[in-house]
Amino acid sequence: MAMSPGERCRMFLVRHGATANNEAHPPRLQGCRSDAELSAIGRRQAEQAAALLHAESIQAVYASPLRRARETAAAIARPHCLEVALVEGLTECDVGDWEGRSWSEIERDDPERFRRFIEDSAIHPYAGGESLDQVRDRVAPVFRDLGQRHRGGAIVIVAHNVVNRVALAHWLGWPIAKARGIPQSNCGVNLIDYADDKFTVVTINGAFHL
């Protein structure tokens, strides 16, 4: 049977706007231990995401407590006259000892742990940090709770690159190690429907507004 719109929670899952670490050449890893603000480009991306979602009937806006997510969520919430609710469970992955480093530096300076991580990041963690399985176990109940709370409505969730990728892989039924192959642009928008305790991924990384 087709689900009734009244039973569905529509989720707009957004990655935060760009920071200096994202814009670096090459980019530098930015996990839960980094609390950078949005760059000028990131602030513009947040406004572009806000413009895209302006016409949607948004009930609530949730965000990771990290500054880059809070600032992005605030821009999206403003046209809807909503306050941003912070959710600790949406915090970005702990990338441990690799915080602030580029992948080329990590491969050069920490080759064995890099090799294990690339081989299977679901079970081999970022050095001194979380594995992707641990991220999934942390974030999956958060999304389920928000979906159940807002059945019949639409919400925005602003989170992070690894968090979003892992959640999408989980909902798609993919091996979690494959999550790293899912693109997530800064302020890219994923559209997910939640109904009958199931997540349906409608759109991945919509970035036509940027």
N, C-alpha and C positions, 0 to 999 in steps of 0.2 A: 504493500500500500504506500502511496505517496504521503510524505509527511506533511502535516498542516503547518503553515507558517507560524501559527501560534505555539507550536512545540519546539521551534528551532531557535537557537541562539546563533546569530551571525557575528563572527569575529573578524575584525580587521587587525591582523597581526603585523606590526610595523617594526622594522629595524630602526634604531636611532639614527640621527643625522651624523655627518662626518665630524671627526676630531682631527687634531694635528697628527696623531698616530695613524689614523686611516689614510691621511693624505701623504704620509712620508713615502719616500722611494728608496727601498721597498717599504711597504707598510710594516708596522710594528705591532706585535701581539698586545692585546688590550683586554685583560680579564677583569675579575672582580676587585683586584688590588689597585686598579687605575681608575681615578675619578675625574677624568678630563672633561672640560666644558666643550660645547660645540664650537667648531671653527666658524668663520663667516660663511663658508660654503655650507656647513652643516645647518646653520640657522636658516639659510635660504631653502635648503631641502625640507626642513621642518615646516616652513610656511607653505611650500608646494604640496606637501602631504596634507596639511590642514585645508588647503583650497580644494584638493581632491575629495576630501571627506566632509566638506562643509554641508552638502545637501543631504547627507545621510542622517537618519533619525537615531542618533547615538544616545544611549542611555547612560553610559559610564565610560570613563577612560582610566585605564590601569597602566602602571609603569613599574619597571625595576627602580629601586631607590638610587641607582647610580646617576650622577648628574647629567650625563649625556642623554639618558633615557628620560629623565624628569623634564629636561628642557624641551625635548622633542614632543613629549606628551602635553606639556603646557601649551605649546603652540596649537596643537590639534584640538585640545579641550576648549580653548578660548572662544571660538565662534559658537560653541554649544552652551556657553555659560556653565561649564562643569568644572569641578575641582578634580585634580588628578589623585587617584588613590594609589599609594605605593604598596607593592607586594614584594616582600623579601625573597620569595621563592623564584621570582623572575630575574634575579641578579645573574650577571654573566658568569660563565664558567670560570673556575679558578685555574688559571694557566700556570700557577706556581712559579718555579724558578725561571720560566721563560717570559715572564711579564716584561714588556717593553723591548723585547728583542725581535729581530727579523728571523724568518725561517732559514735564511742562508747562514746567519750567525749561529743559530741553534744546531744546524747540521754540521757545521765546522767544529763547534766547541763541545758539543754533547752528542756525539754520533751514535752511541749505542742506545741511549734512551730515545733519540730521534727515530732511529730505525724501528724500534719496537712500537712507538706511537704510530708511525706511518703504516706499519704492518697491520695493526688492529687497534685503532684508537678507541674502540668500544670498551676494551678491557685494559689496555695499557694507557695510563693517564698522561696528561701533560706533566712534566717532571715536577714533583712536589705539589701537584694539583689534582684536579678531577679527571676521571675517564668520562667518555661520552655516555656510557651506561649509567654512571652516577648522576650525570646531568639529567638524563631521561627520568630516572627514578625520582629526582627532586622536582622537576617541572611538570610532569604528567598530571599529578593530582591537583596542581594549581590550576591548570587549564580546565580540567574537569569540573572543579568547584566553581570557577567563573562561568562556565557554560551552563551549569545547572542553576546558578543564581539568576541568570538573565535569560531564561527560556522565554521566547516570544519577543525578544528585543535584539538590539545590535550594540556591540561594544568595541572599543579600540583597546588593544594591548600593545604597549611599546616595550620591546625587549632588545635582544642582542643577537649578534651573528650566530654564535654557537647554540644558544638557547633555541632560537628559531629553527635552525637547521635540524637539530635533534628532534624537536617537536614534530616538524614536518615529516622527517624520516619515520618516526614512530607511527604517525597517523597513516602514512602511506603503506605501512607494513614492510618497509625496507630494513635490511640489516643496519643497525645504528652506525656502524663504521662507515657506511656510505653517505652519512649525513654531510660530511665535509665536501661532497661534490654538489650540494644544493646551493645555487647562487642566492645571495642575500645582499642586495645593494643597500647603501645607506639611504634610509627612508623608502626602500622598496616595501610594497604592501602585499601581504598574503591574505587571501580570502578563504575563510574556513567556516563551514556550517556544522553545528553540533546539535544532534537530535537523537533521542533514544539511546543515549550513552555512546554514540558513535560520532567520530569526527570525519567529515568529508572535505578534502582539500579541493577547492574550486579553482583558485588561482595561486601561482607561486611567483613571488618577486615581481609583481606589477610595478614597472618603473617608467611608464609612459608619461607620467606627470612631472618627471624630473628634468 
